[in-house]
Amino acid sequence: MSPEQSTVLVVDDEQDVADLYTMWLQDEYRVLSAYEGENALDVLDDTVDVVLLDRRMPGQSGDDVLDEIRTRELDCRVVMVTAVKPDFDILEMGFDDYLVKPVARDDLLMTVEKMLTRVDYGAKLQKYFSLVSKKAVLEAEKDPSALEANDDYAELQTNIDQLRTEVDATRDELDDHDDFVGAFQDI
């Protein structure tokens, strides 16, 4: 997924903080901002790829916003960016990463990039499995000479080989076990 196509939603009740994160990200991504949970849920739709979400906000908390994101089954990564130190309660939360404020610019940019790599890996892997499944069905139903003579089947095999290479390259970009597991869980 290229950065120009990616949308990041910054949600923080401290407007200065939200605006700072927006400034840091706007050269690389399409950035939306919300200064409260209710507004974030109004803005949030399936075009958002990554949500940077403060945990403690008046009104609707970040925890509540996160629950609603997962209830809506939106296909986005959620990063809690908060001054709330993590405790065992995070084990039950459906976020993808957790950053404790203050957050440096480079850390924020790297985290967003990592979340987008996970999304990209998951989408490629799903497509790969779909193509491999189609190939298996055709091979179970058709004789080898019919498959060999069919241009569509040859193109399918080429697509599978190319996608396998892309999946392997994207997997290599996932720099640790948690990134790989996080991407695989999305599938």
C-alpha positions as CSV (number, residue, x, y, z in Angstrom):
1,M,0.0,0.0,0.0
2,S,1.6,3.3,-1.0
3,P,1.6,6.1,1.5
4,E,-0.3,8.5,-0.9
5,Q,-3.2,6.1,-0.8
6,S,-3.1,5.6,3.0
7,T,-5.3,7.5,5.4
8,V,-4.5,8.1,9.0
9,L,-7.0,9.3,11.6
10,V,-5.5,11.2,14.6
11,V,-7.8,11.2,17.6
12,D,-6.7,13.2,20.7
13,D,-8.6,15.6,22.9
14,E,-5.5,17.8,23.2
15,Q,-5.8,19.7,20.0
16,D,-2.1,20.8,20.0
17,V,-1.0,17.2,20.2
18,A,-3.4,16.1,17.4
19,D,-2.3,19.0,15.3
20,L,1.4,18.1,15.9
21,Y,0.9,14.5,14.9
22,T,-1.1,15.7,11.8
23,M,1.8,18.0,10.8
24,W,4.3,15.2,11.2
25,L,2.3,12.8,9.0
26,Q,0.7,15.1,6.4
27,D,3.6,15.0,4.0
28,E,3.4,11.2,3.7
29,Y,-0.3,10.4,4.2
30,R,-3.8,11.7,4.0
31,V,-4.5,12.8,7.6
32,L,-7.8,13.4,9.3
33,S,-8.1,14.8,12.8
34,A,-10.7,14.5,15.6
35,Y,-10.5,16.1,19.0
36,E,-13.1,13.8,20.7
37,G,-14.3,10.2,20.5
38,E,-17.7,11.0,19.1
39,N,-16.3,13.1,16.3
40,A,-13.8,10.3,15.5
41,L,-16.5,7.8,15.1
42,D,-18.4,10.2,12.8
43,V,-15.3,10.6,10.6
44,L,-14.2,7.0,10.7
45,D,-15.1,4.9,7.7
46,D,-13.5,2.1,5.6
47,T,-11.1,4.5,3.9
48,V,-9.1,4.9,7.1
49,D,-6.1,2.6,7.3
50,V,-4.6,3.6,10.6
51,V,-6.1,5.2,13.7
52,L,-3.8,6.9,16.3
53,L,-6.0,7.0,19.3
54,D,-5.6,8.7,22.7
55,R,-7.0,6.6,25.5
56,R,-8.2,9.1,28.0
57,M,-10.6,11.6,26.5
58,P,-13.6,13.3,28.1
59,G,-16.9,12.0,26.8
60,Q,-16.3,8.9,24.7
61,S,-12.9,7.4,25.8
62,G,-10.4,5.9,23.5
63,D,-11.2,2.5,24.9
64,D,-14.9,3.0,23.9
65,V,-13.8,4.2,20.4
66,L,-11.6,1.2,20.0
67,D,-14.5,-1.1,21.0
68,E,-16.8,0.6,18.4
69,I,-14.1,0.3,15.7
70,R,-13.9,-3.5,16.3
71,T,-17.7,-3.8,16.6
72,R,-18.1,-2.2,13.2
73,E,-15.4,-4.6,11.9
74,L,-13.5,-1.8,10.1
75,D,-10.4,-3.0,8.4
76,C,-7.9,-0.5,10.0
77,R,-5.0,-0.8,12.4
78,V,-5.4,1.0,15.7
79,V,-2.5,2.4,17.7
80,M,-3.2,3.7,21.2
81,V,-1.0,6.8,21.6
82,T,-1.5,7.8,25.2
83,A,-0.1,8.9,28.5
84,V,-1.8,6.0,30.2
85,K,0.9,3.5,31.2
86,P,-0.1,0.0,30.1
87,D,-1.4,-2.4,32.7
88,F,-2.9,-5.9,32.5
89,D,-6.2,-4.4,31.2
90,I,-4.6,-4.1,27.8
91,L,-4.7,-7.8,27.3
92,E,-8.4,-7.6,26.6
93,M,-8.1,-4.6,24.2
94,G,-8.1,-5.0,20.4
95,F,-5.4,-2.5,19.5
96,D,-2.5,-3.3,17.2
97,D,0.2,-1.3,18.9
98,Y,0.6,0.9,22.1
99,L,2.8,4.0,22.3
100,V,3.2,5.9,25.6
101,K,3.5,9.7,25.3
102,P,5.5,11.6,24.8
103,V,6.1,10.1,21.3
104,A,9.0,11.2,19.1
105,R,8.2,12.0,15.4
106,D,10.4,9.2,14.1
107,D,8.7,6.7,16.4
108,L,5.2,7.8,15.2
109,L,6.2,7.6,11.5
110,M,7.8,4.2,12.0
111,T,4.8,2.9,13.8
112,V,2.4,4.1,11.1
113,E,4.6,2.6,8.4
114,K,4.7,-0.7,10.3
115,M,0.9,-0.8,10.6
116,L,0.6,-0.2,6.8
117,T,3.1,-3.0,6.1
118,R,0.9,-5.4,8.2
119,V,-2.2,-4.4,6.2
120,D,-0.3,-4.9,2.9
121,Y,0.9,-8.3,4.0
122,G,-2.5,-9.5,5.1
123,A,-4.1,-8.4,1.8
124,K,-1.4,-10.0,-0.3
125,L,-1.6,-13.2,1.7
126,Q,-5.3,-13.4,1.4
127,K,-5.1,-13.0,-2.4
128,Y,-2.3,-15.6,-2.6
129,F,-4.4,-18.2,-0.7
130,S,-7.4,-17.4,-3.0
131,L,-5.4,-18.0,-6.1
132,V,-3.7,-21.2,-4.8
133,S,-7.2,-22.5,-3.9
134,K,-8.4,-21.9,-7.4
135,K,-5.4,-23.6,-8.8
136,A,-6.0,-26.6,-6.5
137,V,-9.6,-26.9,-7.6
138,L,-8.7,-26.7,-11.3
139,E,-6.0,-29.4,-10.8
140,A,-8.4,-31.7,-9.1
141,E,-11.0,-31.4,-11.9
142,K,-8.9,-31.1,-15.1
143,D,-6.4,-33.3,-16.6
144,P,-2.8,-32.0,-16.9
145,S,-2.9,-31.7,-20.7
146,A,-6.0,-29.4,-20.5
147,L,-4.3,-27.3,-17.9
148,E,-1.1,-27.0,-19.9
149,A,-3.0,-25.9,-23.0
150,N,-5.0,-23.2,-21.2
151,D,-3.7,-19.6,-21.2
152,D,-5.8,-18.6,-18.2
153,Y,-4.2,-21.4,-16.1
154,A,-0.7,-20.3,-17.2
155,E,-1.5,-16.7,-16.2
156,L,-2.9,-18.0,-12.8
157,Q,0.4,-19.8,-12.2
158,T,2.4,-16.7,-13.1
159,N,0.2,-14.6,-10.7
160,I,0.7,-17.1,-7.9
161,D,4.5,-17.1,-8.4
162,Q,4.6,-13.3,-8.5
163,L,2.4,-13.0,-5.4
164,R,4.5,-15.5,-3.5
165,T,7.6,-13.4,-4.2
166,E,5.7,-10.2,-3.0
167,V,4.4,-12.0,0.1
168,D,7.9,-13.2,1.0
169,A,9.4,-9.7,0.5
170,T,6.7,-8.1,2.6
171,R,7.2,-10.7,5.3
172,D,10.9,-9.9,5.4
173,E,9.9,-6.2,6.0
174,L,8.1,-7.2,9.2
175,D,11.0,-6.7,11.5
176,D,10.0,-8.9,14.4
177,H,7.8,-11.8,15.5
178,D,5.0,-9.5,16.8
179,D,4.7,-7.7,13.4
180,F,4.4,-11.1,11.7
181,V,1.9,-12.4,14.2
182,G,-0.1,-9.1,14.0
183,A,-0.3,-9.3,10.2
184,F,-1.2,-12.9,10.2
185,Q,-4.0,-12.4,12.8
186,D,-5.6,-9.9,10.4
187,I,-6.3,-12.7,8.0
